[in-house]
Protein backbone atom coordinates (compact mmCIF):
# COMPACT_ATOMS: atom_id res chain seq x y z
CA UNK A 1 0.00 0.00 0.00
CA UNK A 2 1.09 3.55 -0.66
CA UNK A 3 1.31 6.15 2.08
CA UNK A 4 -1.93 7.91 1.07
CA UNK A 5 -3.75 4.58 1.46
CA UNK A 6 -2.17 3.87 4.85
CA UNK A 7 -3.32 7.31 6.02
CA UNK A 8 -6.77 6.99 4.41
CA UNK A 9 -6.50 10.32 2.60
CA UNK A 10 -9.91 11.10 1.05
CA UNK A 11 -10.62 13.16 -2.03
CA UNK A 12 -11.19 16.85 -1.36
CA UNK A 13 -9.36 18.93 1.21
CA UNK A 14 -6.93 17.44 3.75
CA UNK A 15 -5.29 19.68 6.38
CA UNK A 16 -1.81 18.63 7.54
CA UNK A 17 -0.86 19.90 11.00
CA UNK A 18 1.56 19.20 13.84
CA UNK A 19 5.33 18.85 14.00
CA UNK A 20 8.31 18.16 11.79
CA UNK A 21 7.82 16.78 8.29
CA UNK A 22 4.59 18.42 7.11
CA UNK A 23 6.02 19.94 3.92
CA UNK A 24 7.88 16.75 3.02
CA UNK A 25 4.71 14.76 3.65
CA UNK A 26 2.70 17.00 1.33
CA UNK A 27 5.28 16.44 -1.40
CA UNK A 28 5.32 12.67 -0.87
CA UNK A 29 1.53 12.40 -0.93
CA UNK A 30 1.37 14.63 -3.98
CA UNK A 31 3.88 12.43 -5.80
CA UNK A 32 1.82 9.31 -5.10
CA UNK A 33 -1.64 10.70 -5.77
CA UNK A 34 -0.72 12.60 -8.95
CA UNK A 35 0.01 9.33 -10.75
CA UNK A 36 -3.76 8.89 -11.12
CA UNK A 37 -5.35 12.15 -9.96
CA UNK A 38 -5.05 15.92 -10.12
CA UNK A 39 -3.43 17.30 -6.97
CA UNK A 40 -2.67 20.78 -5.63
CA UNK A 41 -0.44 21.62 -2.64
CA UNK A 42 -1.07 24.85 -0.71
CA UNK A 43 -1.22 26.43 2.74
CA UNK A 44 -3.40 28.43 5.10
CA UNK A 45 -0.26 29.78 6.81
CA UNK A 46 3.10 30.14 5.03
CA UNK A 47 5.33 27.72 3.16
CA UNK A 48 8.18 27.92 0.69
CA UNK A 49 7.28 27.06 -2.91
CA UNK A 50 8.13 23.52 -3.99
CA UNK A 51 11.14 24.10 -6.27
CA UNK A 52 10.42 21.11 -8.50
CA UNK A 53 6.74 21.92 -9.10
CA UNK A 54 4.89 24.47 -11.22
CA UNK A 55 3.51 27.19 -8.96
CA UNK A 56 0.39 29.28 -9.58
CA UNK A 57 0.39 32.65 -7.80
CA UNK A 58 -2.65 34.14 -9.58
CA UNK A 59 -5.97 32.95 -10.96
CA UNK A 60 -4.57 33.36 -14.47
CA UNK A 61 -1.62 31.11 -13.64
CA UNK A 62 -4.00 28.51 -12.19
CA UNK A 63 -5.86 28.47 -15.48
CA UNK A 64 -2.62 28.22 -17.44
CA UNK A 65 -1.52 25.19 -15.39
CA UNK A 66 -4.87 23.43 -15.66
CA UNK A 67 -3.37 20.46 -17.50
CA UNK A 68 -0.69 19.70 -14.89
CA UNK A 69 -1.33 16.72 -12.59
CA UNK A 70 0.54 18.25 -9.62
CA UNK A 71 1.12 21.91 -8.79
CA UNK A 72 1.50 24.19 -5.80
CA UNK A 73 -0.36 27.45 -5.39
CA UNK A 74 -0.28 30.48 -3.12
CA UNK A 75 0.15 34.22 -3.12
CA UNK A 76 3.51 35.81 -2.44
CA UNK A 77 4.48 36.52 1.17
CA UNK A 78 7.64 38.16 2.62
CA UNK A 79 10.81 36.10 2.65
CA UNK A 80 10.08 34.21 -0.55
CA UNK A 81 7.25 32.21 1.01
CA UNK A 82 3.72 31.55 -0.17
CA UNK A 83 0.56 32.21 1.80
CA UNK A 84 -3.10 31.50 0.99
CA UNK A 85 -4.06 30.58 -2.60
CA UNK A 86 -5.41 33.16 -5.06
CA UNK A 87 -8.81 31.41 -5.05
CA UNK A 88 -10.78 29.75 -2.26
CA UNK A 89 -10.04 26.20 -1.18
CA UNK A 90 -13.60 25.32 -2.16
CA UNK A 91 -12.85 26.47 -5.69
CA UNK A 92 -9.60 24.47 -5.73
CA UNK A 93 -11.53 21.39 -4.63
CA UNK A 94 -13.84 21.84 -7.64
CA UNK A 95 -10.81 21.77 -9.94
CA UNK A 96 -8.52 19.22 -8.24
CA UNK A 97 -9.24 15.77 -6.88
CA UNK A 98 -6.99 16.30 -3.86
CA UNK A 99 -6.21 19.59 -2.12
CA UNK A 100 -3.41 19.06 0.41
CA UNK A 101 -3.07 22.00 2.78
CA UNK A 102 -0.25 22.70 5.21
CA UNK A 103 -2.29 24.31 8.00
CA UNK A 104 0.26 24.72 10.77
CA UNK A 105 3.80 25.81 11.61
CA UNK A 106 6.21 24.21 14.05
CA UNK A 107 9.47 26.18 13.65
CA UNK A 108 11.19 22.95 12.62
CA UNK A 109 10.45 21.19 15.91
CA UNK A 110 9.31 17.54 15.83
CA UNK A 111 6.47 18.05 18.34
CA UNK A 112 3.90 20.82 18.61
CA UNK A 113 1.34 22.23 21.01
CA UNK A 114 -1.06 24.82 19.67
CA UNK A 115 -1.85 28.36 20.66
CA UNK A 116 -5.47 29.54 20.60
CA UNK A 117 -5.19 30.78 17.00
CA UNK A 118 -3.66 27.53 15.70
CA UNK A 119 -3.85 25.47 13.59
CA UNK A 120 -5.57 27.19 10.67
CA UNK A 121 -7.71 24.25 9.59
CA UNK A 122 -10.15 25.12 6.80
CA UNK A 123 -13.76 24.28 7.71
CA UNK A 124 -14.08 22.39 4.43
CA UNK A 125 -11.34 19.90 5.37
CA UNK A 126 -12.42 16.26 5.22
CA UNK A 127 -9.34 14.99 7.06
CA UNK A 128 -7.07 16.49 9.74
CA UNK A 129 -3.74 14.68 9.56
CA UNK A 130 -1.33 15.33 12.43
CA UNK A 131 2.41 14.78 11.94
CA UNK A 132 4.70 13.80 14.82
CA UNK A 133 8.49 13.70 14.45
CA UNK A 134 9.78 10.57 16.18
CA UNK A 135 13.20 12.21 16.54
CA UNK A 136 11.71 14.21 19.43
CA UNK A 137 11.12 11.23 21.70
CA UNK A 138 13.58 11.27 24.58
CA UNK A 139 14.51 14.94 24.14
CA UNK A 140 13.54 17.55 26.75
CA UNK A 141 10.18 19.14 26.05
CA UNK A 142 11.82 22.57 25.86
CA UNK A 143 14.00 21.29 23.00
CA UNK A 144 11.60 19.02 21.11
CA UNK A 145 8.34 20.96 21.16
CA UNK A 146 7.19 24.13 19.49
CA UNK A 147 5.35 26.18 22.12
CA UNK A 148 6.99 24.09 24.87
CA UNK A 149 5.25 25.83 27.79
CA UNK A 150 1.87 24.94 26.32
CA UNK A 151 3.04 21.38 25.57
CA UNK A 152 4.31 20.88 29.13
CA UNK A 153 1.09 22.23 30.63
CA UNK A 154 -1.09 19.89 28.55
CA UNK A 155 1.20 16.94 29.31
CA UNK A 156 1.35 17.64 33.06
CA UNK A 157 5.14 17.72 32.84
CA UNK A 158 8.09 20.03 33.34
CA UNK A 159 9.94 21.72 30.49
CA UNK A 160 13.02 19.65 31.29
CA UNK A 161 11.14 16.33 31.25
CA UNK A 162 11.70 14.12 28.20
CA UNK A 163 9.08 13.71 25.53
CA UNK A 164 7.54 10.24 25.82
CA UNK A 165 4.67 8.44 24.18
CA UNK A 166 2.61 9.35 27.25
CA UNK A 167 3.33 13.08 27.08
CA UNK A 168 2.72 13.18 23.34
CA UNK A 169 -0.57 11.29 23.65
CA UNK A 170 -1.66 13.58 26.49
CA UNK A 171 -1.14 16.65 24.33
CA UNK A 172 -2.86 15.16 21.30
CA UNK A 173 -5.87 13.89 23.22
CA UNK A 174 -6.26 17.18 25.10
CA UNK A 175 -6.21 19.20 21.88
CA UNK A 176 -8.31 16.73 19.85
CA UNK A 177 -7.31 18.27 16.54
CA UNK A 178 -6.55 15.13 14.54
CA UNK A 179 -8.43 12.45 12.59
CA UNK A 180 -5.31 10.47 11.68
CA UNK A 181 -1.61 10.51 12.57
CA UNK A 182 1.66 10.10 10.69
CA UNK A 183 4.79 9.43 12.78
CA UNK A 184 7.75 10.58 10.70
CA UNK A 185 11.47 10.00 11.32
CA UNK A 186 10.94 6.43 12.56
CA UNK A 187 14.41 5.29 11.58
CA UNK A 188 15.70 3.43 14.66
CA UNK A 189 14.37 0.59 16.84
CA UNK A 190 13.90 3.09 19.68
CA UNK A 191 11.85 5.41 17.48
CA UNK A 192 9.68 2.53 16.26
CA UNK A 193 9.08 1.36 19.82
CA UNK A 194 7.97 4.86 20.83
CA UNK A 195 5.72 5.07 17.78
CA UNK A 196 4.09 1.75 18.62
CA UNK A 197 3.56 2.77 22.24
CA UNK A 198 1.99 6.07 21.16
CA UNK A 199 -0.31 4.20 18.78
CA UNK A 200 -1.63 2.08 21.66
CA UNK A 201 -2.74 5.30 23.37
CA UNK A 202 -4.68 6.58 20.35
CA UNK A 203 -7.88 5.57 18.60
CA UNK A 204 -7.47 6.64 14.98
CA UNK A 205 -5.60 5.56 11.84
CA UNK A 206 -1.84 5.73 12.48
CA UNK A 207 1.03 5.14 10.08
CA UNK A 208 4.75 5.50 10.74
CA UNK A 209 7.93 5.51 8.77
CA UNK A 210 10.60 7.69 7.25
CA UNK A 211 9.97 10.13 4.43
CA UNK A 212 13.74 10.30 4.02
CA UNK A 213 14.06 6.54 3.54
CA UNK A 214 10.73 6.02 1.78
CA UNK A 215 9.66 3.26 4.19
CA UNK A 216 6.22 3.21 5.82
CA UNK A 217 3.80 0.87 7.56
CA UNK A 218 0.40 1.01 9.19
CA UNK A 219 0.36 0.76 12.99
CA UNK A 220 -3.42 1.05 13.43
C-alpha positions in Angstrom: 0.0 0.0 0.0 1.1 3.5 -0.7 1.3 6.2 2.1 -1.9 7.9 1.1 -3.8 4.6 1.5 -2.2 3.9 4.8 -3.3 7.3 6.0 -6.8 7.0 4.4 -6.5 10.3 2.6 -9.9 11.1 1.0 -10.6 13.2 -2.0 -11.2 16.9 -1.4 -9.4 18.9 1.2 -6.9 17.4 3.7 -5.3 19.7 6.4 -1.8 18.6 7.5 -0.9 19.9 11.0 1.6 19.2 13.8 5.3 18.9 14.0 8.3 18.2 11.8 7.8 16.8 8.3 4.6 18.4 7.1 6.0 19.9 3.9 7.9 16.8 3.0 4.7 14.8 3.7 2.7 17.0 1.3 5.3 16.4 -1.4 5.3 12.7 -0.9 1.5 12.4 -0.9 1.4 14.6 -4.0 3.9 12.4 -5.8 1.8 9.3 -5.1 -1.6 10.7 -5.8 -0.7 12.6 -8.9 0.0 9.3 -10.8 -3.8 8.9 -11.1 -5.4 12.1 -10.0 -5.0 15.9 -10.1 -3.4 17.3 -7.0 -2.7 20.8 -5.6 -0.4 21.6 -2.6 -1.1 24.9 -0.7 -1.2 26.4 2.7 -3.4 28.4 5.1 -0.3 29.8 6.8 3.1 30.1 5.0 5.3 27.7 3.2 8.2 27.9 0.7 7.3 27.1 -2.9 8.1 23.5 -4.0 11.1 24.1 -6.3 10.4 21.1 -8.5 6.7 21.9 -9.1 4.9 24.5 -11.2 3.5 27.2 -9.0 0.4 29.3 -9.6 0.4 32.6 -7.8 -2.6 34.1 -9.6 -6.0 32.9 -11.0 -4.6 33.4 -14.5 -1.6 31.1 -13.6 -4.0 28.5 -12.2 -5.9 28.5 -15.5 -2.6 28.2 -17.4 -1.5 25.2 -15.4 -4.9 23.4 -15.7 -3.4 20.5 -17.5 -0.7 19.7 -14.9 -1.3 16.7 -12.6 0.5 18.3 -9.6 1.1 21.9 -8.8 1.5 24.2 -5.8 -0.4 27.5 -5.4 -0.3 30.5 -3.1 0.1 34.2 -3.1 3.5 35.8 -2.4 4.5 36.5 1.2 7.6 38.2 2.6 10.8 36.1 2.6 10.1 34.2 -0.5 7.3 32.2 1.0 3.7 31.6 -0.2 0.6 32.2 1.8 -3.1 31.5 1.0 -4.1 30.6 -2.6 -5.4 33.2 -5.1 -8.8 31.4 -5.1 -10.8 29.7 -2.3 -10.0 26.2 -1.2 -13.6 25.3 -2.2 -12.9 26.5 -5.7 -9.6 24.5 -5.7 -11.5 21.4 -4.6 -13.8 21.8 -7.6 -10.8 21.8 -9.9 -8.5 19.2 -8.2 -9.2 15.8 -6.9 -7.0 16.3 -3.9 -6.2 19.6 -2.1 -3.4 19.1 0.4 -3.1 22.0 2.8 -0.2 22.7 5.2 -2.3 24.3 8.0 0.3 24.7 10.8 3.8 25.8 11.6 6.2 24.2 14.0 9.5 26.2 13.6 11.2 22.9 12.6 10.4 21.2 15.9 9.3 17.5 15.8 6.5 18.1 18.3 3.9 20.8 18.6 1.3 22.2 21.0 -1.1 24.8 19.7 -1.8 28.4 20.7 -5.5 29.5 20.6 -5.2 30.8 17.0 -3.7 27.5 15.7 -3.8 25.5 13.6 -5.6 27.2 10.7 -7.7 24.3 9.6 -10.2 25.1 6.8 -13.8 24.3 7.7 -14.1 22.4 4.4 -11.3 19.9 5.4 -12.4 16.3 5.2 -9.3 15.0 7.1 -7.1 16.5 9.7 -3.7 14.7 9.6 -1.3 15.3 12.4 2.4 14.8 11.9 4.7 13.8 14.8 8.5 13.7 14.4 9.8 10.6 16.2 13.2 12.2 16.5 11.7 14.2 19.4 11.1 11.2 21.7 13.6 11.3 24.6 14.5 14.9 24.1 13.5 17.5 26.8 10.2 19.1 26.1 11.8 22.6 25.9 14.0 21.3 23.0 11.6 19.0 21.1 8.3 21.0 21.2 7.2 24.1 19.5 5.3 26.2 22.1 7.0 24.1 24.9 5.3 25.8 27.8 1.9 24.9 26.3 3.0 21.4 25.6 4.3 20.9 29.1 1.1 22.2 30.6 -1.1 19.9 28.6 1.2 16.9 29.3 1.4 17.6 33.1 5.1 17.7 32.8 8.1 20.0 33.3 9.9 21.7 30.5 13.0 19.7 31.3 11.1 16.3 31.2 11.7 14.1 28.2 9.1 13.7 25.5 7.5 10.2 25.8 4.7 8.4 24.2 2.6 9.3 27.3 3.3 13.1 27.1 2.7 13.2 23.3 -0.6 11.3 23.6 -1.7 13.6 26.5 -1.1 16.7 24.3 -2.9 15.2 21.3 -5.9 13.9 23.2 -6.3 17.2 25.1 -6.2 19.2 21.9 -8.3 16.7 19.8 -7.3 18.3 16.5 -6.6 15.1 14.5 -8.4 12.4 12.6 -5.3 10.5 11.7 -1.6 10.5 12.6 1.7 10.1 10.7 4.8 9.4 12.8 7.7 10.6 10.7 11.5 10.0 11.3 10.9 6.4 12.6 14.4 5.3 11.6 15.7 3.4 14.7 14.4 0.6 16.8 13.9 3.1 19.7 11.8 5.4 17.5 9.7 2.5 16.3 9.1 1.4 19.8 8.0 4.9 20.8 5.7 5.1 17.8 4.1 1.8 18.6 3.6 2.8 22.2 2.0 6.1 21.2 -0.3 4.2 18.8 -1.6 2.1 21.7 -2.7 5.3 23.4 -4.7 6.6 20.3 -7.9 5.6 18.6 -7.5 6.6 15.0 -5.6 5.6 11.8 -1.8 5.7 12.5 1.0 5.1 10.1 4.7 5.5 10.7 7.9 5.5 8.8 10.6 7.7 7.2 10.0 10.1 4.4 13.7 10.3 4.0 14.1 6.5 3.5 10.7 6.0 1.8 9.7 3.3 4.2 6.2 3.2 5.8 3.8 0.9 7.6 0.4 1.0 9.2 0.4 0.8 13.0 -3.4 1.1 13.4 
